[in-house]
Amino acid sequence: MVHSLYAVVRSGGKQYRVEEGLLLTVASLEGEPGKTVTFGEVLLVADGDAVKAAGKATVTGEIVGHGKTEKLTIFRYKNKTRSRKKTGHRSKTTTVRITKIEA
């Protein structure tokens, strides 16, 4: 059986399952590429079959780069009134490489 250490963290209102060495794309974070980021809200840490709620666990990572998601097209249309509106949206993202999980 392979023992894999993983954690569940919350960032930007979403939860992510992370392992060491994983590239993770999250909502925009402050910092330049190469800087270290610590995820404040660690919800769970698991080492093989041992799963525990993370009391004082920390997950750190390194910012790899910043970017944007693919364009999301919003089209609103109202029947019989010749009313239509087209808009677009791209969210800013940050790519982080997980470097260390400390339980």
HELIX and SHEET records of a PDB file:
SHEET    1   A 4 LYS A  14  GLU A  19  0                                        
SHEET    2   A 4 LEU A   5  SER A  11 -1                                        
SHEET    3   A 4 GLU A  41  ASP A  47 -1                                        
SHEET    4   A 4 ALA A  50  ALA A  53 -1                                        
SHEET    1   B 4 LEU A  23  ALA A  27  0                                        
SHEET    2   B 4 LYS A  92  GLU A 102 -1                                        
SHEET    3   B 4 THR A  58  LYS A  68 -1                                        
SHEET    4   B 4 THR A  36  PHE A  39 -1                                        
SHEET    1   C 2 LEU A  72  LYS A  78  0                                        
SHEET    2   C 2 SER A  83  HIS A  89 -1                                        
END                                                                             
